[in-house]
Amino acid sequence: MKIVELMRQDSRITTVRLSEIIGISKRNIEANISDLKKKGIVERIGSRKNGYWEVTKDGNIMSFLKNTGGCWRKIKGYWLNQSTICTLKI
């Protein structure tokens, strides 16, 4: 979630800058971003050069839930906490 937090702070952050801050390769950053995009957590708006990152509603919810503890997953529109069997419909 460090990538998401950095994108939230600077929507125009580059993969190179993310790599420098987090301390992993640019290739690993790109793989993580690809995964975040597939999960609907972040979106790229505009072009590579002039675009920006947008953290989606699900990305914002995940950041909040991460701080509440447990393992949260979105299944069929519901956020489920598998450690406490809690559900949250948003």
Phi, psi and omega in degrees: 000353178300321179299315181298317179298318179293322177294324178294322180288324182218097185294345180256015181297142181267163177294327178296314180294319176301317179299317180295316183291314186279330178088028173234167185293156177301322179299318178294322176300313180298321178295318178295318179296319177302316178296317179297322178293317179298325180278356179076024183270324176227156175227149173260122179255124180087192185279169178301320184279317187250005183273186179211164179266140175236125175276123184284173176305315179297323178295320178293320179295316180299320178298319179293312184294328179304324182280352179268352179091165179083177182252104182264139176220148176264121179228119179049046175083000180245141173269123183245135175257109188284342180277332181241004181053047175260152174232152180218119178259119179234000000 
